[in-house]
Amino acid sequence: MSKQNKSIYSYWLAVPCLILYGLFFIIPAVMGLGLSFLNIRSFDFSQATFAGLRNYINVLSDSGMNIAIKNSFIFAAVTTVLKVILGMVLAVFLNNKMRTTNFLRTVFFLPAVLSSVAVGLIFTAMMHPTRGIINIALRAAGLDAMAQNWLTDPHLAIFSVAFIEVWKWTGFTMVILLAGLQSIPKNYYEVADIDGATVWQKFRCVTFPLVLPAFTNALVVNLIGGLKAFDIVQAVTKGGPGTATEVFGTLVYKSFGSGRYGEGCAASIILCIVILAVVLPIYRYLTAREVEI
């Protein structure tokens, strides 16, 4: 087979993936962008009228928009920091050879494969103010002051939902960072040991700089996931109590649910712009500091 035929053959292999990508991402994204400029309240496109920027103005002037923005950033910041820190701790710990290493890796990763709805329902029951196992255990231990209205206190609800998100996805972050740790050659640590480096010095000067590409991926994935959070919030609080846990995702969902399809698409586009504006500078900053092995 000639080089030209091999080149054409490789492109043909990519065609099925490109078709699927176009059908399930490019076309819906373009249609969503188009619908965001229309006044449409049903799937009968013959009744749609051009709205210009009206849908965007309505979304940005919505009374719940400021709350959704604030809650989305709080949720994203809390969950990203905790998932990355805890994931790094678990990855470093489970990068060592122990008899139970594989078992512990499975245990910590298992929540990531569970349904978000199922996780939400379980934690809703566990965090019930009177019948929840968390408050029952705290009261049984004599820690009545720590028993809280985890999901009904407007000041606490967003952090309670963030805790559930952290519990579910920390293991996934651990796997990303663990893959980065296992790509670091052992001879770097041998040289550090010869130089008399402490555990912290080896982590700061060897481990972290070399695991930074995986760290960047983990941070970006978690930050994006936090900003576009929906499933956990919807399953646990549906944006309540009141608007205490209202986020971008639930705002978009309510727009579609009330038949305001144009505003729903506009809110989705705004969310995409916000994510790009937040994530791209962070990604560029971190990738500029990566080192090659």
N, C-alpha and C positions, 0 to 999 in steps of 0.2 A: 504494500500500500504506500503510495507516494505521500510526501509531507503535506501536500495540498489536500489530498483526500482525508488524511488524519485530522487536519484542521477543521474541515467541514464536518467530519464525523463527531468531533467534540462539541461543535455548535448544535448539532441535531440532538445530542444527549441533553442539552440544556433546554430544548424547546418545551417538553412537558412541564417542567418547573416554571418556565416563563409564562406559559398559558395559564396554569393554576394561579400564579402570582397576579397576573393581569385580571383574571376573572374574580378573584376573591379579595383583592386589595386595590389595584389601580382603578378599575371601573367603579367600584363602590365609593372610593375616595373622590373621584371626579364627579360622580353623581351627587354625593353629599355636598361638595363645594357648590355645585349648580343649584341644588335645592335650598341652600342657605340664602340665596337671593330671591327666592320665590315665596309668595304667600300661599301656602298649601295646607289644607287641613284634612285631606283624604288622599287615597291612592288614585283618584281620578285626576290625572294631569291636565285634562281639558279645562278644569275649573281653576287651575293655578294662575295667579297673576304675579307680575313682576313687582317685587317689594324693595329692590335696591338694597340699601344698607339698613332698612328698617328693622329687620330681624336682629342684626348685630346691636343696634341701638337699644332695642327692647331687652335683649339679654344683659347688656352692660348696665342698663338703668334698673334692672330688676332689684327689688329690695333684698332678695336673698343672695345676690351675687357677691357682695362684700363678705358676707358670712361664709359663703362657699369657698371663696379665695383664701380667707384666713384659715378656715378649718383644713383645707387641702394642704396648705403649706405647713401647718402644725403637724398634721398627720404624716406628711412626707418627711419632714425633718426628724421627728421622733422615731419613726419606724426605720428610716435609712440609717441613722446613727446607731441605733440599738442592733439592728440586723447585721450591720457590717462589723461592729465591735465584737458582738457575741459570736458571729460567724468566724471571725479571725481567731478568737480564743479557742473555739472548738476545733478549727482547722489545725492550728499549731499543736494542740493537745493530741488530736487523733492522727497526726502525721508521724507519731512515734509508733514503733512496733510493740504491740501488746497482744495478749491472748484474746482480748475482747474488742479489739479495734474494729473489725468488720461488723460485729454486732452493734456496737455503739454508733458507727456511721449510719447503719440502717435505721436505728431507733431515732436519731436526730433528723434524718432526712424524711422519714415516713410522713410527718404532717404535711409536707409539700404536695403529696399525691392525694391527699384527702379532699373531698368536695368542700368548697368554701361555704356552701349552704349548710352542709352537715356540721362543719366546724362552728358556724355561726349559731345554729340551733343548740348545739351542745353547750357552748359558752354562755348563751342567753339563759339557759337553765342553771348553769353553775354560778352565774352572777346575780341571780335573783336576790332581792334585798332580804327576804325572810326564809325562803326555802332553798336558796342556792348553797351548794356545798362549800363555797369559799367562805361565806359569812358564817356558816355553821361551824366550820373548822376553826375560824378565828375566835368565835365566842367560846368554843369548847376549850381552846388554849388560854382563855382568860384575856384575850386581846379584843375586847368589845369595842374599844375606841377605834380600832382599825377596820371594823366592819363598815362598809359604805354602801350607798345606793349606786353601784358601779355603772349602771346603764340608764338610770333615771335622774341622776344629778347632772344638770346642764354644764357644770364646771368640770366634771370628771368623765363624762361619757366618751368624749373624743379620745381621751387617753386610754380608757378601757378598751375601746375598739382597736386602738393602735397596739395595745398589748397582745390582742388576739392575732393581729397581722404579724407581729414579731414572732409569736409562738409558731405560727404556720410556716413562715418563710425563712427563718434563721438557718435551718438545715440546708435549704437550697443555696443560700449564700456560702455556707460552709463548704459545700461541694465545689463551687467555683474557686474559692480560695485554696482549697486542698489540692486541686489540680495545678494551681500555680506553684504551690509549695513543693510538690513532687517533681516539678520540672527544674528545680534548682540543683545543680551538681553538688555532690557531697564534699568535693575537694575544697570548696570555699569555706566550709565549716572547719575542715581539718587545718587549713591555714590560720583561721581565727583562733582555734584552740592552741596552736603553736605559739601565737602571739599573746596568749593569755587573756583573750577577750571574755568578758562575763556573758551571762545569758542575755541580759538586756542589750549589751553592746552588739552581740551577734544578731539579735533581732533588728536593732536599729540600723546597723551598717551593712548587714548581709541579707537577711530575710526580707525585710520590708522593701528595700530598693528593687530587689529582683522579683518580688511578687507583685509589684506595683501594676503591671498590665492586668493581672487578674483582679486586683483590688479596684482598678478603674472600672472594669466591666461590672463587677459586683455593685459598686457604688451607683453607676449609671442605671443599671437595671432596676435596682431598688428605688432610686429616686423617681424614675419614670413610673414604676408601679405605684409608688406612694401618691404621686400627683394625679394619676388617673384611677385611683381607688374607687371601687363601686361595690363589688360582690359582697365583701365582708360587711361593709357599712349597711348595705341594703338588707342583708340577711339578719343582722343583729338589731339595728335601731331604725332602719328606713329613714335616716336623716334626723331622727328625734333624739331626745325629747324636744319638741318644738323644732328649732333649726340648729340645735346644739352640735349635731354631727353632720350637718348638710355639707356635702363636698361637690366638686365639679361633676362627678359621675352621677350622683343622685339628682342634681339639677338638670342634667341632660335627660335622664330617665323620665323625670316628671314632665319635661317639655314634650317628649314624645308621647308619654302616657295621656296627656291632656289634649292630644291631637294637634299640637303646634309643631308640625314636622319641620317647618322652615327655621323656627327658633331653635329647635333641637339640633339641627345640622349646624346652625351658626354657633351655638354653644360648643359643639364638638370641634369646630375649626378654631375657635378661641382657645380651647383647651390645648389643642395641638401647638398653637403658636406659643402659648405660655410654657409648655414643656420644652420646646426648642430653645426658647429664650433663656431658660434656667439651665438646661442640661448641656448645651453646646459649649458655653464658656468654661464650665467645670471640666468637661471632657477634654477640651483643648489644653487647659491648664495642667491637668494630670498627665496627659500623654506627652506633653513637652518635657516632663521630668522623668520619664521612663528610661531605664538603661537596658542595654542589650547584654544577654548572657554570652 
